């Protein structure tokens, strides 16, 4: 509330002299209003959820056998061995400025892969015209049925047929279906960068794979890599990755 006070000190005043007025503004109501507004916004505002990496932990269900918690079927297992191309002491980059990562992968056990000389080489390649490539193509082809339902749920959410919470709940149930038996073993090599490992974990999320583990590269894995492609260290990565991604990587069928 503002008040205008006329100053009158008394005594004689000259004829025609202006009357002096003092303006007093009370800011107490404004301060009260500001505090009420701040309280209102604090109570009604939705805080931004922190963007964290979701890590799937082993089951702690007491009804599940210990063997089933730690072992996966060889028929439904893919092993990815991560590596990074270096130029001197720094990771090598391509023409687009992206770090040149490459991935050795095989299906089943390492013993079977060594016996069959069955090892594929690919890399982290983005989609082209909505078509998956590289390791993404391999993983998504093996998890095709789960991804098909996930895309249908996502389309319903975009069309506002279901809420975001309903979409997340249904997507979680979908990825936990019995058909989702694929297990991926991620093995960072000695030259792998942190970026390469994060890329591999991102691919798990994109392919809706719930069962994966991070392990160390074994001696047998090293033997398999050297046996399959001993000239890899000397050859440029693109000369190996491109032919392998087009010819050596078969179109995997969905897990039965």
N, C-alpha and C positions, 0 to 999 in steps of 0.2 A: 504494500500500500504506500502511495506517495502522498506527502503532505506539503502544502505551501504555507510558509509562515512569514508573516509581515513583520519586519524588524521595526521596533518603535522604541528608541532610546529616550524619548521624552525631550523636553526643552523646546526652544523656538526652532522653527523650520523656515527656511527661505521660501518665499512664494514661488510656486512653479517647480519646486524640487521634486525629483522622482522618488517614489517610495521603493525602498529596497525590500526584496522578498527572498527568503531562503527556502530552497527545496530540499526536503528530507525524504529519502527513499528507503523503505524497510525491505530488506532482502530476505527476511526470514521465511515468508511463504514460498519464494523461489527455491531456496535451499531445500525446504521440505518437499516441494514438487520434484526436484532433481533426484532426491533420495528415493522417492516412490517410483519414479521411472526406472532408476537403476535396479531396484529390487524387482520390478515387474519384468524387465528384460532378462535378468539373471534366472528367474524362475521359468520363463517361457522359452528360453533359447536352448536349442539342441546342440550340445557340444560335438565337435568333429571327432569321429572315432579314429584312433591311431591306426595307421597303415602298417600292420605287422605281417611277417611271413608265417603262414600256418604250417606247423610241423605235425605230422601224424605220428603219434607215439604208439608203441606196442600195446596190445590189449592187456589189461590187468584182471580179466575175468577169471575167477578161480575155477570155473568149469571147463576152461580151455587147457588142453594138455601143454606142458612146457615145450614139447617137441614141435607142436603146431604153431607156437608163438615165434619160434626162431627159424623154422625151415619152411621153404616154399617149394612147390612142385616145379621140377625142371622144365616141364612142358609149358609152364606159364611164367617163365622167368626170362628177363632180358638184362644183360649186364652192359653197362656203359662205362668205358674207360676214358676219362677226360684228359686232354692234353692241350697245350698252347704252343704255337709257333713263335720262336724268339729270333730277334735280329740283334745280336750283341747281348746286352744286358736288359733290353727292353722288349716287351711283346711286339711281335710283328703285326702291322695293320695292312688292310687291303686298300684299294683305290678310294673307297668310301670312308676311310678312317676308322673302320671297325676292326677290333682285335681278331686275329685269325685263330679261332679255336677249332679243334678237330676231335672227333669222337670215334673210338673203336667200339664196336658193339657185336655181341653174339648172343644166340639163344641157347638156353639149356645150361649144362655144366661146362666148365672150362676144359675138362678132360675130353668130352665129346667134341668140342670145338677144335681141340688140338688134333684129335684123331681124324676128323673130317677136313681139317685145314679150312675151317669155316669162320672167317672173321671179315666184317664189313667196316668200311671207313666212311664217315659222313661228317656233317658239321651242323651248326646252328644256322639255319636258313629260314628267313621269314616266308610267309605265304606269297604266292603269286596268283593274282586273279582269284583269291579266296581258296586256292588249292595249296594244301600243306606240302612242304618239301623237307628234305633232310631228315634229321632224327624225329622231327615233329610228324612227318608222314608215317614213319615206322610205328611210333607209339599210338597215333590216332587210328591207324588201320587195325591195330590189335585191340583197341577199345572202342570199336565203331558203334556197337549197340548202345553203350552207356552214353557216348557223345551225342548220338541221335536224339535220345530222350532229353538230354541236357539242353540241346539247342531248341527243342520244342518248348521246354519250360521257359527258356530265356525269351523266346518270341512271345509267349503269353504275358510275361512280365512287361515287355516293351509295349504291348498292346493294352496294358493296364487291366488284363483279365485277372491277374493275381497281384498281391502286394509284394513288396521287396522281401519282407520277412517270410511270406509263404514260399516265394521262389527259393530263398536260401535253404529253407527247411526241406522242401521237395528235392532240391538239387543234392543235398546231403544224403537223403535217403536213396536217391538214384545212384550216386557213386558208391554206396555201400551194398548194392545189390549183389546177389550170389553170382551173377554173370561176370562181375568185375574181379576176376581171379588173377589178373596180370600183376606181377611183382617186378619191380625194377631195382637193380643194384647199381648205385652210382659210385664209381671209384675214381676219385681225383688223382691224377698222376703227379709226379714230383714237380712238373713244370706248369701245372694248372694254376691259373689265376683265380682270385676270389670271384671275378666276374663270370668265369666259366662255370663254377659251381652254382652260382645264383641262376644262370641261364638254364642249367639242368633242372633245378627245382621249379623254375617257372614253367618248363615244359610238362612237369608232372601236373601242375594245376590246369594247364590248357588242355591236357589229354584226360583230365578227371581221373587220374591214377591215385588211389588212396594208399596203396601198399608200395613203399619204396624205402630203401635204406642206404646210408652212406658208409662205405667200407674202404679199406686200404687195398691198393693194388697188390696182388699176390705174385709169387715167383712164377706160377703157372701162367698168369696173365702176361707177364713180360715175355715168357718163352713163346706164347702164342703170337704176340705182336711181331717179335723178331722172325719167327718162322714164316708168317704170312707175308710180311712186307719188310724185308731187311733194308731196302733202299729208301725207306721213308725219310730218314734223317737227312739224306743228301738231296732228296728231290723236293722241288717247290710244292707246297701244300695243295695248290689248285690243280696240279697235274695228277694228283692222287684222288682228291676228294671228288672232283667233278665226274670222272669216269665211274668211280665207285658208287656215287649216288644215283647214277643213271642205269648202270648195268649190274653191279654186284649186289645192290640192295633189292631183294625181291619184294613184291607186293604182298605183305603179310596179311593173312586172313584173320578175322575176328576170333578171339579165344572161344573155344567150345565149352 
